[in-house]
């Protein structure tokens, strides 16, 4: 499967744009990429600080014959982003439920998942933000970025290409996932992709 790329310099929100693409086109899947977001969103309506050079993408696809709840899909998406981060950072990466990834108890990534229906089909939009080169200051919440952790400047383009490949490999396998084998499949997934 190939995700169609939608590249932008500055937009309000990658999730908002992905939703508009689903509503107004016949695209069944894609990846919206932005260099900067003016109104990036986090969970519960929180603002997502979008420094240029960090990663901001939204991946969307149809949920055909998927046997997982949205909560389980969030877990799957966290594992996929963890897989991406492990390409650049070899230490421990933890998942803080429901949708944050932490290194050394500091937030490095967040995921915003939304669903919508169109013509009796359900789509999921997975918004992913990763602090590649700069961390926002959040009151009572420590943050970090890959550059501070590794001393290596990872480009948004490089990280996005790797993330795109991970999702292109994973999406066709999604119908095989169910709640009974979720943990086993996630461990396998981390090894395989």
C-alpha positions, 0 to 999 in steps of 0.5 A, a space after each residue: 500500500 502507498 500513502 499519497 503525500 500532501 506536503 505543506 509549508 504552513 497550515 492550521 492543523 494536519 488533522 484538520 486538513 486530513 479531515 477536509 481531504 477525506 470529506 472533499 476527495 476520493 482519497 482512501 489514504 494519505 499522509 499530510 505533512 507540514 513544516 509548521 502548524 498555526 493551530 496544532 491540536 493535542 488531546 482534549 482540545 489542548 494546543 500542540 506547540 509546533 516548532 519548525 524542524 519538528 515533525 507534524 504529520 497526519 496519516 489517514 486511512 479506511 478502517 475496513 474490517 478492523 476488529 479493534 476498539 479506538 482505545 486499542 488502535 491508540 495503543 497500536 499507533 503508539 507502538 508504531 511511533 515507538 518503532 520510528 523513534 527506536 530508529 534514532 534513539 537506542 534507549 528506553 522509550 515508554 508509552 504513557 497512556 493513552 497517547 504520549 511517548 516518553 524518554 527519561 520521563 519526558 514527553 517526546 511525542 504525542 498522538 491525536 486520533 480522530 475518526 469520521 464517516 463518509 458514505 458508510 465508510 469509517 476513516 481514522 486520522 492519526 495526528 503525530 507530533 515528534 520533538 525532533 530538534 526543539 522542545 516546548 515548555 509545558 507547565 508541570 510536564 517535562 519535554 525533550 527532543 531527539 537532538 538533545 538526547 542524541 546530538 544528531 539533527 534528524 530532519 523532519 523529511 527523514 523521519 517522515 519517510 521512515 514513518 510513512 514506510 512503517 504505516 505502509 507496511 502496517 495498514 494492510 496487516 491491520 484486519 488481522 489484529 484483534 484484541 486476543 492477539 494484540 500484545 503478541 502482534 505488537 511485539 512482533 510488529 516492533 521486530 518486523 517493520 
